[in-house]
């Protein structure tokens, strides 16, 4: 009678357990970027101690991160050599998490800019832009800000805030109209300046009803077809 095969000893048995996670983690991504930067600037890879200093962690933790990257195939190293790290491949680019913000149409004087009647749609933007502060988007009309890279048909992403600093590009409400201009403050003189020499600055007097609706934090380009 043939002996019974012991559990786990047969050639066809496979090791059970959860498969290793091969996706690169954020600490591993930072480690790989630090190694690449060091090689680019110095011409050779960092030691474990230098890598720990670059990352602000203990050298033992840096060594463990390197070990993980070697196991996942992102790095290669020769045992016994302090500067033998070689980058084999780059991680896939991170996919940014997108969140919707309202697109605002015509704005009436005295009306909150995010009033329901002003909202005409939504725009998806990265969470890091709109995750901490209320934001809205406006479709740009005209070419008064072309030297700031803002063209007709583009959408600007605006962080809602009632104040801004001199030099900021803002959405300002003057009476019945909203305008996108660069805010300039010098003493008691305030101007809303275009970024196109064909347009003149708008001087804001003490009796003008000027309100800052928000600061422009990003621009989303319109396609060539949309600009026609």
C-alpha positions in Angstrom: 0.0 0.0 0.0 1.4 3.4 -1.0 2.0 5.7 1.9 -0.5 8.5 2.4 0.8 11.9 1.3 1.3 14.2 4.3 -0.5 17.6 4.1 1.6 20.3 2.6 4.3 17.9 1.2 2.8 17.1 -2.2 4.3 18.6 -5.3 0.9 19.9 -6.3 0.2 21.7 -3.1 0.5 25.5 -3.2 1.3 27.7 -0.3 -1.8 29.3 1.1 -2.2 32.8 2.4 -2.8 36.3 1.2 -0.8 37.2 -1.9 1.7 40.1 -1.4 0.5 43.6 -2.2 2.6 44.8 -5.1 1.1 48.3 -5.4 3.5 51.0 -4.4 2.6 52.9 -1.2 3.1 56.6 -0.6 6.2 56.1 1.7 7.7 53.9 -1.0 6.9 56.4 -3.7 8.6 59.2 -1.7 11.6 56.9 -1.1 12.0 56.2 -4.8 11.7 59.9 -5.7 14.4 60.8 -3.1 16.7 58.2 -4.6 16.1 59.4 -8.1 16.7 63.1 -7.0 20.0 62.2 -5.2 21.3 60.3 -8.3 20.3 63.1 -10.6 22.0 65.8 -8.5 25.1 63.9 -7.2 25.6 61.2 -9.9 25.4 58.3 -7.4 22.8 56.8 -5.1 22.5 57.6 -1.4 23.6 55.4 1.4 20.9 54.1 3.9 21.9 56.8 6.3 21.8 59.6 3.7 18.4 58.3 2.5 17.0 58.4 6.0 18.2 62.0 6.4 16.5 62.9 3.1 13.3 61.4 4.2 13.5 62.5 7.9 13.3 58.9 9.2 15.7 56.5 10.9 18.2 54.7 8.6 16.7 51.4 9.6 13.3 52.5 8.3 14.9 53.7 5.1 16.6 50.4 4.7 13.2 48.6 5.1 11.6 50.8 2.5 14.5 50.0 0.1 14.0 46.3 0.8 10.3 46.6 -0.1 11.1 48.5 -3.4 13.7 45.8 -4.3 11.2 43.1 -3.7 8.6 44.9 -5.8 11.1 45.3 -8.7 11.5 49.1 -8.5 15.1 49.0 -7.3 18.2 46.7 -7.6 21.1 46.6 -5.2 24.3 44.7 -4.8 24.8 43.2 -1.3 27.8 44.5 0.6 28.0 47.8 -1.3 26.9 51.1 0.3 26.0 52.9 -3.0 24.7 50.2 -5.3 21.1 51.2 -5.7 19.8 51.3 -9.2 16.3 52.5 -10.2 14.7 49.9 -12.5 11.3 51.3 -13.2 9.0 54.2 -12.3 5.6 53.8 -10.6 2.5 54.6 -12.5 1.4 58.2 -12.0 -1.0 58.8 -9.2 -4.6 59.3 -10.3 -5.9 62.4 -8.6 -9.2 62.2 -6.7 -11.6 64.6 -8.3 -14.5 66.4 -6.7 -17.3 68.5 -8.3 -17.5 72.3 -7.8 -20.3 74.5 -9.1 -19.9 76.5 -12.3 -21.4 79.9 -11.7 -23.2 81.8 -14.5 -24.4 85.4 -14.4 -24.1 87.0 -10.9 -26.6 89.6 -9.8 -25.6 92.4 -7.5 -26.3 91.8 -3.9 -26.9 88.1 -4.5 -24.6 85.4 -3.0 -22.3 84.1 -5.8 -23.2 80.5 -5.0 -27.0 81.1 -4.9 -28.8 78.2 -6.6 -30.1 80.4 -9.4 -26.5 81.3 -10.4 -25.2 77.7 -10.7 -25.3 76.4 -14.3 -23.3 73.1 -14.0 -20.4 71.4 -12.3 -16.6 71.1 -13.0 -14.4 68.3 -11.7 -11.2 69.4 -10.0 -8.5 67.8 -7.8 -9.5 67.4 -4.2 -6.4 69.3 -3.0 -7.8 72.4 -4.6 -11.3 72.1 -3.4 -11.2 69.8 -0.4 -10.5 72.4 2.3 -12.1 75.6 1.1 -15.4 76.4 -0.7 -14.6 76.8 -4.4 -16.5 77.6 -7.6 -15.7 77.8 -11.3 -16.4 80.5 -13.8 -16.3 80.4 -17.6 -14.0 83.2 -18.9 -15.4 85.7 -21.4 -13.0 88.0 -23.3 -9.3 88.1 -23.5 -8.3 90.7 -20.9 -6.2 88.2 -18.9 -4.4 86.4 -21.7 -0.9 87.3 -20.4 -1.8 85.4 -17.2 -2.6 82.4 -19.3 -6.4 82.8 -19.0 -8.2 82.7 -22.3 -11.8 83.0 -23.4 -13.6 79.8 -22.9 -11.3 78.6 -20.1 -12.8 77.8 -16.7 -11.1 79.4 -13.7 -11.2 77.7 -10.3 -11.9 80.2 -7.6 -11.4 79.8 -3.9 -14.2 81.7 -2.2 -12.9 84.4 0.1 -13.8 88.0 0.9 -10.3 89.4 1.0 -7.2 89.1 -1.1 -3.6 90.4 -1.3 -2.1 92.8 -3.8 -1.0 90.8 -6.8 -3.7 88.1 -6.5 -5.9 87.3 -9.5 -9.4 87.7 -8.2 -13.0 87.6 -9.1 -14.3 91.0 -8.1 -17.9 92.2 -8.1 -18.3 95.8 -9.1 -21.9 96.8 -9.0 -23.8 94.5 -11.4 -20.8 92.8 -13.0 -18.2 90.2 -12.0 -14.8 90.7 -13.5 -11.5 88.7 -13.4 -8.5 90.9 -12.8 -5.3 91.2 -10.9 -5.8 93.1 -7.7 -3.3 96.0 -7.1 -3.2 97.9 -3.8 -0.9 100.8 -3.2 -1.7 102.8 -0.1 -5.3 103.9 -0.4 -5.3 103.3 -4.2 -6.9 100.2 -5.5 -6.9 99.0 -9.1 -8.2 96.0 -10.9 -5.5 95.4 -13.6 -5.9 93.4 -16.8 -3.2 91.2 -18.2 -3.6 92.6 -21.8 -2.2 95.9 -22.9 -5.3 96.6 -25.0 -7.3 97.0 -21.8 -7.0 99.7 -19.2 -6.9 99.2 -15.4 -10.1 99.8 -13.5 -9.6 102.3 -10.7 -11.7 101.6 -7.6 -12.8 104.7 -5.7 -14.0 105.0 -2.1 -17.7 105.1 -3.3 -17.5 102.1 -5.6 -19.2 98.9 -4.4 -16.2 96.5 -4.6 -16.5 93.0 -3.3 -14.0 90.2 -3.6 -15.8 87.0 -4.5 -12.6 84.9 -4.4 -9.0 84.2 -5.5 -8.2 82.3 -8.7 -6.2 79.2 -7.8 -6.3 77.2 -11.1 -7.2 77.4 -14.7 -8.8 74.6 -16.8 -8.1 75.0 -20.5 -10.9 75.0 -23.0 -10.4 72.9 -26.1 -9.5 74.6 -29.4 -13.0 73.7 -30.6 -14.7 75.2 -27.6 -12.8 78.5 -28.1 -14.1 79.0 -31.6 
